[in-house]
Amino acid sequence: MRSIRLLLLTLTLQAVTLGHLPGDAGWAELLAGVAMSDISAEVDQIRVNDPVYSKALVVSDGETKVVIIAMDVTAIGGIGEVGDDFLPKLRARIEEELKIPGENVLVNASHNHPPIRFLCDPYDQVSRTFDAVQRAHDNLTPVKVGAGAGHEDRISMNRTLQLKNGLAWTIRHSNPCPPDDEVESVGVMDSEIGVLRIDRMDGSPMAVVYNFACHPYITVPMGGVTADFPGFSSEVIEENLGEGAMALFLQGAGGDITSILYKDVNRPRDSEPLGRMLGLSTLKAVRSIQTQEGELRVINETIELPRKTDFDEKVAELQTEQDSLLKAMRGTSLNFKTFLPLYIKHSLDPEHPSYYSYRYLQNEKLGRDELAGIDDQNLGHIQKYLRNIQSMEKLARIQDKVATLRRHQKINADAGEPTVSMEVMGIRIGDFVLISNSTEALVEIGLNIKKASPFEHTYMSAYSNGYIHYGPPVSEYPKGGYEVTECLLAPEWQALYEAKALEVLNRLR
């Protein structure tokens, strides 16, 4: 009997040292609840194709509570219809009424881009989102959790094209794509879908949290309010799982990602097929995940990131390029009316563009070359006009870049501070780990965090807890792509952020 008591005492002391007691399998019981609120605009003349939501997940281990909110919005402040005061107001209400620290609340934007007003008014944005959190909190129930990963590489690609001259050109509707012969390669992708599965104790699904790097701006053929393909994806997941399960989409490091069909001119812009594919790929991963008890941890720290200051220098470089392109356009003989028929004739038959081949044979027999002479002259004019078209395309891009640089220069100047604050929030739910970022982080940043993390299932929740425009890696700054142009941060931001993110991740162990 004495030996048994000693054994029990030894086990208890070991358990206390590890931070738990015998019988709890190393973790306190996890509780979770979910709820959602429709935050679509309520204006008669606005068509709602599919509603946009604030979806809330509350997780508790009895001592710590964490709130994860997935919103079908462009950004959490900064741009779009969600104001800069939304996050502090929401957190204050959660703290006051639910006693959950504001620093334990993660709010993520899916970054959809409907070209119309699509949200309810600012007061209702806060009240409806809080209502979802409150209902999720009121419905806390014991759960089991599990983490896994899916794969989807059919719907997206990196939009920053790497050029043969060492620069970069971003695929966007506001400027043409570069000439095909100037493109060297496409950029890196992250096709992983990070998945957290949450089941009730009877094994029925309660929630799926899934993280994927993308850029939802395809919209729908008839227009109107839409959650874009993350909305359709979540619908597929929820309909297939049934039993009231809710899917929460968290945007990843998708700053330089675009839909593979983004600039397609041969079919309607329709995000639904893309969403269906993403949803089915996520479901495949969900089915393979086994749930069990797990632990809950959260850390939230704020870092200061340096603002970019080289705007004037970059504008001067662009203006020099512009002057060179304009100078090269001198000496143009053709206009579009004369160019087009000549171009078609020379494309149809480069050897005999002016007439049937027998005329050329007859001239050759007579020792004449007037057709060949006019053909050579016209071909030179055609090539000059084609070069001018490419110059025009580059000039359009330069104008857009200059305007973007000036706009962001003003944002930084108006801030009156050399740095900008950003939260770095780490959440661990079982084996599923999130690390936040408030920028439109580029893929490379997300991949770096995954590679450095001590956890297998680590995912970046970008576009979270604020909005600080693009977050490119240092390697992209000299290349002049759009993501670097529309950026508030100096290159040093990457090392500062990645160091803090890794520190937070290590503390979650």
C-alpha positions as CSV (number, residue, x, y, z in Angstrom):
1,M,0.0,0.0,0.0
2,R,2.8,2.4,0.9
3,S,4.5,1.7,-2.5
4,I,1.3,2.5,-4.3
5,R,0.9,5.8,-2.4
6,L,4.5,6.7,-3.3
7,L,3.9,5.9,-6.9
8,L,0.7,8.0,-7.0
9,L,2.6,10.9,-5.3
10,T,5.4,10.7,-7.8
11,L,3.0,10.7,-10.8
12,T,1.2,13.7,-9.3
13,L,4.4,15.7,-8.8
14,Q,5.4,14.9,-12.4
15,A,2.0,16.1,-13.6
16,V,2.2,19.3,-11.6
17,T,5.6,20.0,-13.1
18,L,4.2,19.5,-16.6
19,G,1.2,21.8,-15.8
20,H,-1.6,19.3,-15.6
21,L,-3.1,16.7,-13.3
22,P,-3.7,12.9,-13.9
23,G,-6.9,12.2,-15.7
24,D,-6.9,15.2,-18.1
25,A,-4.6,13.6,-20.8
26,G,-2.4,16.7,-20.5
27,W,-5.1,19.3,-21.4
28,A,-8.0,21.0,-19.9
29,E,-11.4,20.2,-21.6
30,L,-11.9,22.4,-24.6
31,L,-15.2,24.1,-25.2
32,A,-16.3,25.8,-28.5
33,G,-19.2,27.6,-30.0
34,V,-20.0,29.0,-33.4
35,A,-22.5,31.5,-34.8
36,M,-22.7,33.9,-37.8
37,S,-24.5,37.1,-38.7
38,D,-25.5,38.4,-42.1
39,I,-23.7,41.7,-42.7
40,S,-24.9,42.3,-46.3
41,A,-26.1,45.8,-47.3
42,E,-29.8,46.4,-47.0
43,V,-30.5,48.7,-49.8
44,D,-33.4,48.0,-52.3
45,Q,-31.5,48.7,-55.4
46,I,-28.5,46.4,-54.5
47,R,-28.8,42.8,-55.6
48,V,-27.6,40.2,-53.2
49,N,-26.2,37.3,-55.1
50,D,-25.0,35.5,-52.0
51,P,-24.9,37.0,-48.5
52,V,-21.7,38.1,-46.8
53,Y,-21.2,37.1,-43.2
54,S,-19.3,37.7,-39.9
55,K,-18.6,34.2,-38.6
56,A,-17.5,33.7,-35.0
57,L,-15.7,30.8,-33.3
58,V,-15.2,31.0,-29.5
59,V,-12.9,28.5,-27.9
60,S,-12.3,28.1,-24.2
61,D,-10.2,25.8,-21.9
62,G,-12.0,27.1,-18.8
63,E,-9.4,29.7,-18.1
64,T,-8.5,31.2,-21.5
65,K,-11.0,32.2,-24.2
66,V,-10.1,33.0,-27.8
67,V,-12.4,34.5,-30.5
68,I,-11.7,34.0,-34.2
69,I,-13.9,36.0,-36.5
70,A,-13.9,35.4,-40.3
71,M,-15.5,38.3,-42.2
72,D,-16.4,38.5,-45.9
73,V,-15.0,42.0,-46.3
74,T,-12.1,43.6,-48.1
75,A,-10.1,44.6,-45.0
76,I,-10.3,45.3,-41.3
77,G,-10.0,49.1,-41.6
78,G,-7.7,50.9,-44.0
79,I,-9.6,50.4,-47.2
80,G,-13.1,49.3,-48.1
81,E,-16.3,49.7,-46.0
82,V,-15.0,48.6,-42.6
83,G,-13.8,51.7,-40.7
84,D,-10.6,52.0,-38.7
85,D,-12.8,52.2,-35.5
86,F,-14.5,48.9,-36.1
87,L,-11.9,46.7,-34.4
88,P,-11.4,48.7,-31.2
89,K,-15.2,49.1,-30.9
90,L,-15.8,45.4,-31.3
91,R,-13.1,44.4,-29.0
92,A,-14.2,46.9,-26.3
93,R,-17.7,45.4,-26.4
94,I,-16.4,41.9,-26.2
95,E,-14.3,42.8,-23.2
96,E,-17.1,44.7,-21.5
97,E,-19.9,42.2,-22.0
98,L,-18.2,38.8,-22.4
99,K,-15.1,39.5,-20.3
100,I,-12.8,38.2,-23.1
101,P,-9.6,40.3,-23.5
102,G,-9.6,42.2,-26.7
103,E,-6.1,41.0,-27.4
104,N,-7.6,37.4,-27.6
105,V,-9.8,38.4,-30.5
106,L,-8.6,37.7,-34.1
107,V,-10.6,39.3,-36.9
108,N,-9.7,38.2,-40.4
109,A,-10.9,39.7,-43.8
110,S,-11.4,37.4,-46.7
111,H,-10.4,40.3,-49.0
112,N,-13.3,40.0,-51.4
113,H,-13.8,42.9,-53.8
114,P,-17.4,43.5,-54.9
115,P,-17.4,46.6,-57.2
116,I,-20.4,48.0,-55.3
117,R,-21.4,48.9,-51.8
118,F,-22.0,45.5,-50.1
119,L,-22.0,45.9,-46.3
120,C,-24.5,47.1,-43.8
121,D,-23.8,50.5,-42.1
122,P,-20.8,50.8,-39.7
123,Y,-23.0,50.6,-36.5
124,D,-24.6,47.4,-37.7
125,Q,-21.2,45.9,-38.7
126,V,-20.1,46.1,-35.1
127,S,-23.5,45.1,-33.5
128,R,-24.1,42.1,-35.8
129,T,-20.6,40.8,-35.5
130,F,-20.8,41.1,-31.7
131,D,-24.1,39.3,-31.8
132,A,-22.4,36.4,-33.6
133,V,-19.6,36.3,-31.0
134,Q,-22.1,36.5,-28.1
135,R,-24.2,33.6,-29.5
136,A,-21.1,31.5,-30.0
137,H,-20.0,32.3,-26.5
138,D,-23.5,31.4,-25.1
139,N,-23.4,28.0,-26.9
140,L,-20.0,26.8,-25.7
141,T,-20.0,23.0,-25.6
142,P,-17.2,20.3,-25.1
143,V,-15.4,19.5,-28.3
144,K,-12.5,17.6,-29.8
145,V,-10.1,19.1,-32.3
146,G,-7.8,18.0,-35.1
147,A,-5.5,19.6,-37.6
148,G,-4.7,18.6,-41.2
149,A,-3.9,20.0,-44.6
150,G,-5.4,19.9,-48.1
151,H,-4.1,20.9,-51.5
152,E,-5.6,23.0,-54.3
153,D,-3.5,24.2,-57.2
154,R,-6.1,24.6,-60.0
155,I,-7.7,27.9,-59.2
156,S,-4.8,30.3,-58.5
157,M,-1.4,31.4,-59.6
158,N,1.2,33.9,-58.6
159,R,0.3,37.2,-60.4
160,T,3.8,38.8,-60.2
161,L,5.5,37.8,-63.4
162,Q,9.3,37.7,-63.3
163,L,10.8,39.4,-66.4
164,K,14.0,38.7,-68.3
165,N,15.4,42.1,-67.4
166,G,15.3,41.2,-63.7
167,L,12.2,43.3,-63.0
168,A,8.6,42.2,-62.1
169,W,5.2,43.0,-63.7
170,T,2.0,42.3,-61.8
171,I,-1.1,40.9,-63.6
172,R,-3.8,43.5,-63.0
173,H,-6.9,44.9,-64.8
174,S,-5.5,48.5,-64.3
175,N,-2.7,47.8,-66.8
176,P,-1.9,45.5,-69.7
177,C,0.2,42.3,-69.3
178,P,3.8,42.5,-70.5
179,P,4.8,41.2,-73.9
180,D,5.1,37.5,-73.9
181,D,8.7,37.4,-75.0
182,E,9.7,39.6,-72.0
183,V,8.4,37.1,-69.4
184,E,11.0,34.8,-67.8
185,S,8.9,32.9,-65.2
186,V,6.0,32.9,-62.8
187,G,6.4,33.3,-59.0
188,V,6.1,30.9,-56.2
189,M,2.8,29.4,-55.0
190,D,1.4,28.1,-51.7
191,S,-1.3,25.5,-52.6
192,E,-1.7,24.2,-49.1
193,I,-5.1,24.4,-47.3
194,G,-4.7,24.5,-43.5
195,V,-7.6,22.9,-41.8
196,L,-8.8,22.9,-38.2
197,R,-11.7,20.4,-37.6
198,I,-13.8,20.8,-34.5
199,D,-16.2,18.0,-33.5
200,R,-18.7,17.8,-30.7
201,M,-18.0,15.0,-28.2
202,D,-20.5,12.7,-30.1
203,G,-18.3,13.0,-33.2
204,S,-20.7,15.3,-35.1
205,P,-18.9,18.2,-36.9
206,M,-19.3,21.7,-35.3
207,A,-16.9,23.8,-37.3
208,V,-14.1,23.8,-39.9
209,V,-11.6,26.6,-40.0
210,Y,-9.6,26.6,-43.2
211,N,-6.8,28.8,-44.3
212,F,-5.8,29.4,-48.0
213,A,-3.8,32.0,-49.8
214,C,-5.8,33.6,-52.6
215,H,-7.2,36.8,-54.0
216,P,-11.0,36.8,-54.2
217,Y,-11.9,39.4,-56.8
218,I,-13.6,37.5,-59.6
219,T,-17.2,38.3,-58.4
220,V,-20.2,36.8,-60.2
221,P,-21.7,37.2,-63.7
222,M,-24.9,39.1,-62.8
223,G,-23.0,41.3,-60.3
224,G,-24.2,42.2,-56.8
225,V,-23.2,41.4,-53.3
226,T,-21.0,38.3,-53.1
227,A,-18.6,36.6,-50.8
228,D,-16.7,35.5,-53.9
229,F,-15.2,32.0,-54.1
230,P,-14.5,31.7,-50.3
231,G,-18.3,32.1,-49.8
232,F,-19.1,29.4,-52.3
233,S,-16.4,27.2,-50.8
234,S,-17.8,27.5,-47.3
235,E,-21.3,26.7,-48.6
236,V,-20.0,23.5,-50.1
237,I,-18.3,22.5,-46.8
238,E,-21.4,23.3,-44.7
239,E,-23.9,21.6,-47.0
240,N,-21.8,18.4,-47.2
241,L,-21.0,18.2,-43.4
242,G,-24.5,19.1,-42.3
243,E,-25.6,18.9,-38.7
244,G,-25.2,22.7,-38.3
245,A,-21.5,22.7,-39.0
246,M,-20.0,26.1,-39.9
247,A,-17.0,26.8,-42.2
248,L,-14.8,29.8,-41.4
249,F,-12.5,30.9,-44.2
250,L,-9.3,32.6,-43.1
251,Q,-7.3,34.4,-45.7
252,G,-3.6,33.5,-46.0
253,A,-0.5,35.1,-47.4
254,G,-2.1,35.8,-50.8
255,G,-0.9,39.3,-51.6
256,D,0.7,38.2,-54.9
257,I,-1.9,35.5,-55.8
258,T,-4.6,35.8,-58.5
259,S,-7.3,33.6,-60.0
260,I,-6.0,31.7,-62.9
261,L,-8.8,33.1,-65.0
262,Y,-8.5,36.7,-63.7
263,K,-8.0,38.3,-67.1
264,D,-9.9,35.8,-69.2
265,V,-11.8,37.7,-71.9
266,N,-13.7,34.7,-73.3
267,R,-16.1,33.8,-70.5
268,P,-18.0,35.6,-67.8
269,R,-16.3,36.4,-64.5
270,D,-17.7,33.7,-62.2
271,S,-16.1,32.8,-58.8
272,E,-18.6,30.0,-58.1
273,P,-16.7,27.2,-60.0
274,L,-13.5,28.1,-58.2
275,G,-15.2,28.1,-54.8
276,R,-16.7,24.7,-55.5
277,M,-13.3,23.3,-56.2
278,L,-11.7,24.8,-53.1
279,G,-14.6,23.6,-51.0
280,L,-14.3,20.0,-52.2
281,S,-10.5,20.0,-51.7
282,T,-11.0,21.2,-48.2
283,L,-13.6,18.6,-47.5
284,K,-11.2,15.9,-48.7
285,A,-8.7,17.1,-46.0
286,V,-11.5,17.4,-43.3
287,R,-12.5,13.7,-43.9
288,S,-9.0,12.5,-43.1
289,I,-8.6,14.4,-39.8
290,Q,-9.0,12.6,-36.5
291,T,-10.1,14.7,-33.6
292,Q,-9.1,14.5,-30.0
293,E,-8.6,16.6,-26.9
294,G,-6.2,19.5,-27.2
295,E,-4.8,22.6,-25.6
296,L,-5.5,26.3,-26.2
297,R,-2.9,29.0,-26.1
298,V,-2.8,32.6,-27.3
299,I,-0.2,35.3,-27.4
300,N,-0.6,38.8,-28.8
301,E,2.3,41.3,-29.1
302,T,2.7,44.6,-31.0
303,I,5.8,45.5,-33.1
304,E,6.8,48.8,-34.8
305,L,7.6,48.5,-38.5
306,P,9.6,51.2,-40.4
307,R,7.7,53.2,-43.1
308,K,9.1,53.5,-46.6
309,T,10.7,56.8,-47.5
310,D,12.0,56.4,-51.1
311,F,8.9,57.6,-52.9
312,D,10.4,60.5,-54.7
313,E,13.4,58.4,-55.9
314,K,11.0,55.8,-57.3
315,V,8.8,58.4,-59.0
316,A,12.0,60.0,-60.6
317,E,13.0,56.6,-62.0
318,L,9.6,56.0,-63.5
319,Q,9.6,59.5,-65.1
320,T,13.0,58.8,-66.6
321,E,11.6,55.6,-68.1
322,Q,8.6,57.5,-69.3
323,D,10.6,60.1,-71.1
324,S,12.7,57.5,-72.9
325,L,9.5,55.7,-74.1
326,L,8.0,58.9,-75.3
327,K,11.1,59.9,-77.2
328,A,11.2,56.5,-78.9
329,M,7.7,57.0,-80.3
330,R,8.8,59.9,-82.6
331,G,8.8,59.1,-86.3
332,T,5.6,57.1,-86.5
333,S,4.1,57.0,-90.0
334,L,1.0,54.9,-89.6
335,N,-2.2,55.4,-87.7
336,F,-4.5,52.6,-86.6
337,K,-6.6,52.9,-89.8
338,T,-3.6,52.2,-92.0
339,F,-1.8,49.9,-89.6
340,L,-4.6,47.3,-89.2
341,P,-5.0,46.2,-92.8
342,L,-1.3,46.2,-93.4
343,Y,-0.8,44.1,-90.3
344,I,-3.4,41.6,-91.3
345,K,-2.0,41.3,-94.9
346,H,1.6,40.7,-93.6
347,S,0.3,38.2,-91.0
348,L,-1.7,36.2,-93.5
349,D,1.2,35.9,-96.0
350,P,4.5,37.4,-95.0
351,E,6.1,36.4,-98.3
352,H,3.4,37.9,-100.5
353,P,1.4,40.5,-98.5
354,S,0.5,42.9,-101.3
355,Y,-1.0,40.6,-103.8
356,Y,-1.2,37.0,-105.1
357,S,2.1,35.2,-105.4
358,Y,2.0,35.2,-109.2
359,R,2.5,39.0,-109.3
360,Y,5.7,38.5,-107.3
361,L,6.8,35.7,-109.7
362,Q,6.0,37.9,-112.7
363,N,8.0,40.8,-111.3
364,E,10.9,38.5,-110.5
365,K,10.8,37.3,-114.1
366,L,11.0,40.8,-115.4
367,G,13.7,41.8,-112.9
368,R,11.5,44.2,-111.0
369,D,11.3,44.6,-107.2
370,E,8.6,47.3,-106.6
371,L,6.3,45.0,-104.6
372,A,9.2,43.8,-102.5
373,G,10.3,47.4,-101.9
374,I,6.9,48.6,-100.7
375,D,6.6,45.5,-98.6
376,D,9.9,46.2,-96.8
377,Q,8.9,49.8,-96.2
378,N,5.5,48.8,-94.8
379,L,7.0,46.1,-92.6
380,G,9.2,48.7,-91.0
381,H,6.2,50.9,-90.3
382,I,4.3,47.9,-88.9
383,Q,7.1,47.0,-86.5
384,K,7.4,50.6,-85.4
385,Y,3.7,50.8,-84.7
386,L,3.9,47.5,-82.7
387,R,6.7,48.9,-80.6
388,N,4.6,52.0,-80.0
389,I,1.8,49.8,-78.8
390,Q,4.1,48.2,-76.3
391,S,5.4,51.6,-75.2
392,M,1.8,52.7,-74.7
393,E,1.1,49.7,-72.5
394,K,4.2,50.4,-70.5
395,L,3.3,54.1,-70.2
396,A,-0.2,53.2,-68.9
397,R,1.5,51.0,-66.2
398,I,3.9,53.9,-65.3
399,Q,1.1,56.3,-64.8
400,D,-0.7,53.9,-62.5
401,K,2.5,53.3,-60.5
402,V,3.3,57.0,-60.1
403,A,-0.2,57.7,-58.8
404,T,0.0,54.7,-56.4
405,L,3.4,55.9,-55.1
406,R,2.1,59.4,-54.5
407,R,-1.0,58.1,-52.7
408,H,1.0,55.9,-50.4
409,Q,3.6,58.7,-49.8
410,K,0.7,60.9,-48.6
411,I,-0.5,58.1,-46.3
412,N,2.9,57.8,-44.7
413,A,3.3,61.6,-44.5
414,D,-0.1,62.1,-42.9
415,A,0.7,59.5,-40.3
416,G,3.4,61.7,-38.9
417,E,5.3,58.7,-37.5
418,P,8.4,56.9,-38.9
419,T,6.8,53.5,-38.0
420,V,3.5,51.7,-38.1
421,S,2.2,49.4,-35.4
422,M,1.2,45.8,-36.2
423,E,-0.1,43.0,-34.0
424,V,1.6,39.6,-34.1
425,M,-1.0,37.2,-32.7
426,G,-0.4,33.5,-32.2
427,I,-3.2,31.0,-31.5
428,R,-2.8,27.4,-30.9
429,I,-5.8,25.1,-30.8
430,G,-4.6,21.5,-30.5
431,D,-2.1,21.0,-33.3
432,F,-3.5,23.8,-35.4
433,V,-1.5,27.1,-35.2
434,L,-2.2,30.5,-36.6
435,I,0.1,33.5,-36.7
436,S,-1.4,36.8,-37.7
437,N,-0.2,39.6,-40.1
438,S,-2.0,42.8,-40.9
439,T,-0.6,43.2,-44.4
440,E,-1.4,41.7,-47.7
441,A,1.6,39.4,-47.2
442,L,3.2,37.9,-50.2
443,V,3.4,34.1,-50.5
444,E,7.2,34.0,-49.7
445,I,6.5,35.5,-46.3
446,G,3.9,32.9,-45.5
447,L,6.2,30.1,-46.7
448,N,9.1,31.4,-44.6
449,I,6.9,31.3,-41.4
450,K,5.7,27.8,-42.2
451,K,9.3,26.5,-42.7
452,A,10.6,28.1,-39.5
453,S,7.7,27.2,-37.3
454,P,8.2,24.4,-34.7
455,F,4.7,23.2,-35.5
456,E,3.7,21.0,-38.5
457,H,0.4,22.8,-39.0
458,T,1.2,26.5,-39.0
459,Y,-0.7,29.0,-41.1
460,M,-0.6,32.7,-41.6
461,S,-3.8,34.6,-41.0
462,A,-2.9,37.7,-43.1
463,Y,-5.4,40.6,-43.5
464,S,-6.0,40.3,-39.8
465,N,-6.5,42.8,-36.9
466,G,-6.0,45.9,-39.1
467,Y,-4.7,46.7,-42.6
468,I,-1.2,47.9,-43.6
469,H,-1.4,47.4,-47.4
470,Y,1.1,45.0,-49.0
471,G,3.9,43.1,-47.3
472,P,6.5,42.1,-49.9
473,P,9.8,40.3,-49.1
474,V,13.0,42.2,-49.4
475,S,13.9,40.4,-52.6
476,E,11.0,42.0,-54.5
477,Y,11.7,45.7,-53.6
478,P,14.3,46.2,-56.5
479,K,11.9,44.7,-59.1
480,G,9.2,47.3,-59.0
481,G,6.1,45.1,-59.0
482,Y,2.7,46.5,-58.0
483,E,2.9,44.9,-54.5
484,V,6.1,46.9,-53.8
485,T,4.7,50.1,-55.3
486,E,1.5,49.9,-53.2
487,C,3.5,49.3,-49.9
488,L,3.9,51.5,-46.9
489,L,6.7,49.5,-45.4
490,A,10.5,49.8,-45.7
491,P,12.3,46.5,-46.7
492,E,13.5,46.0,-43.1
493,W,9.9,45.1,-42.0
494,Q,10.3,41.5,-43.2
495,A,13.2,40.6,-40.8
496,L,11.5,42.3,-37.9
497,Y,8.1,40.6,-38.5
498,E,9.6,37.1,-39.1
499,A,11.7,37.3,-36.0
500,K,8.8,38.3,-33.8
501,A,6.5,35.7,-35.5
502,L,9.0,32.9,-34.8
503,E,9.4,34.1,-31.2
504,V,5.6,34.0,-30.7
505,L,5.4,30.6,-32.3
506,N,8.1,29.2,-30.0
507,R,6.3,30.5,-27.0
508,L,3.1,28.6,-28.0
509,R,4.8,25.3,-27.4
